[in-house]
């Protein structure tokens, strides 16, 4: 063999070893498997305040609203159960709205009470129709409903953000 051929083969072997060693070192720095982030099933619903709210019929589900209204959750739960017996079609949301609207407006208009609103709902009227029947204008009734929804949502968020023991 010629000395040049031996030199070329030596250089080729040295280059191969160098490249192989460099590849091995580089490979050790990277993970060998790719981890894909977990995806939720397509039929799962995202957790929102509405879907994450407690579904229990216990007084715990009224904690945030009760705090906002300045009453005990157990008292609010009892009032809801009594109102539900009088009006089986009454939803929890309607009950909460009736209480929030009465809380917000009773100082300005003494005719607007929780019981008056619940009576209107029991007769088949909507909350807005009931409020108009109690002396509010269309705009005032709309604003009162909107404010009641905001207050209830804020109370629910505040309760959900409290640390549990």
C-alpha positions in Angstrom: 0.0 0.0 0.0 1.1 3.4 -0.7 1.9 5.8 2.1 -0.7 8.3 0.8 -3.5 5.7 0.9 -2.6 4.8 4.4 -2.7 8.4 5.4 -6.1 8.9 3.8 -7.5 5.8 5.5 -6.1 7.0 8.8 -7.7 10.5 8.3 -11.0 8.9 7.4 -11.0 6.6 10.4 -10.1 9.5 12.7 -12.9 11.7 11.2 -15.4 8.9 11.6 -14.4 8.3 15.2 -14.6 12.1 15.9 -18.0 12.4 14.3 -19.3 9.3 16.1 -18.1 10.6 19.5 -19.5 14.0 18.8 -22.9 12.5 17.9 -22.9 10.4 21.1 -22.2 13.4 23.3 -24.8 15.5 21.6 -27.4 12.7 21.9 -26.9 12.4 25.6 -27.9 16.0 26.0 -31.3 15.5 24.4 -34.1 13.2 25.5 -34.5 10.1 23.4 -38.3 10.1 23.5 -40.7 12.9 22.7 -43.4 13.6 25.3 -46.6 14.9 23.9 -48.7 17.0 26.2 -51.8 15.2 27.4 -54.9 16.3 25.7 -58.4 16.0 27.2 -60.9 13.9 25.5 -63.0 15.7 22.9 -66.2 14.9 24.9 -64.9 16.6 28.1 -66.3 20.0 29.1 -63.9 22.7 30.3 -64.2 23.6 33.9 -65.9 27.0 34.2 -67.5 28.7 37.1 -70.8 27.5 35.9 -69.8 23.9 35.5 -67.4 23.8 38.4 -70.0 25.2 40.8 -71.1 22.8 43.5 -74.1 20.7 42.4 -75.0 19.6 45.9 -78.3 20.7 47.4 -76.6 21.4 50.7 -76.0 24.8 52.2 -72.4 24.7 50.9 -73.8 25.6 47.5 -75.1 28.8 48.9 -72.0 29.9 50.8 -70.9 32.7 48.4 -74.4 34.1 47.9 -75.1 33.9 51.6 -72.0 35.9 52.4 -72.9 38.5 49.9 -76.4 38.8 51.3 -75.2 38.7 54.9 -77.2 35.6 55.9 -76.2 32.1 57.0 -76.0 29.5 54.2 -78.3 27.2 56.1 -80.9 29.9 56.3 -80.7 30.5 52.6 -80.9 26.7 51.9 -84.0 26.4 54.1 -85.6 29.4 52.3 -84.8 27.9 48.9 -86.4 24.6 49.9 -89.5 26.3 51.2 -89.8 28.4 48.0 -89.3 25.3 45.9 -92.2 23.6 47.7 -94.4 26.5 46.9 -93.2 26.7 43.3 -91.7 23.4 42.0 -90.6 25.1 38.8 -88.4 27.5 40.7 -84.7 27.1 39.8 -81.8 27.8 42.1 -80.7 30.6 39.7 -84.2 32.2 39.9 -84.1 32.0 43.7 -80.6 33.5 43.8 -81.6 36.3 41.4 -84.7 37.1 43.4 -82.6 37.4 46.6 -79.9 39.5 44.9 -82.4 41.9 43.2 -84.3 42.3 46.5 -81.0 42.9 48.3 -79.9 45.5 45.8 -83.2 47.4 45.4 -85.2 47.1 48.6 -83.6 50.2 50.1 -84.7 52.3 47.2 -88.1 50.6 46.7 -89.6 48.9 49.7 -92.1 47.0 47.6 -89.3 45.0 46.1 -88.8 42.1 48.4 -87.7 38.5 47.9 -91.1 37.2 48.7 -92.8 39.7 46.2 -90.4 38.5 43.4 -90.9 34.8 44.3 -94.7 35.4 44.2 -94.4 36.9 40.7 -92.2 34.0 39.5 -94.7 31.6 41.0 -97.5 33.2 39.0 -95.7 32.5 35.8 -94.1 35.9 35.2 -90.4 36.3 34.4 -88.1 38.2 36.7 -88.3 41.3 34.5 -92.1 41.2 34.2 -92.3 40.8 38.0 -90.0 43.8 38.6 -92.0 46.0 36.1 -95.1 45.0 38.1 -93.4 46.2 41.2 -92.9 49.6 39.8 -89.6 49.5 37.8 -89.2 50.8 34.3 -88.1 48.5 31.5 -84.5 49.8 31.7 -84.4 49.6 35.5 -85.7 46.0 35.5 -83.0 45.1 32.9 -80.3 46.8 34.9 -81.4 45.1 38.1 -81.4 41.7 36.5 -77.9 42.3 35.0 -76.5 43.5 38.3 -78.0 40.5 40.1 -76.2 38.2 37.7 -72.9 40.0 38.1 -73.2 40.0 41.9 -74.1 36.3 42.0 -71.2 35.4 39.7 -68.8 37.5 41.8 -70.0 35.9 45.0 -69.6 32.4 43.4 -66.0 33.3 42.2 -65.1 34.6 45.6 -66.3 31.5 47.3 -64.5 29.2 44.8 -61.2 31.1 45.3 -61.2 30.6 49.1 -58.7 28.1 50.3 -60.2 24.9 51.6 -59.1 23.3 54.9 
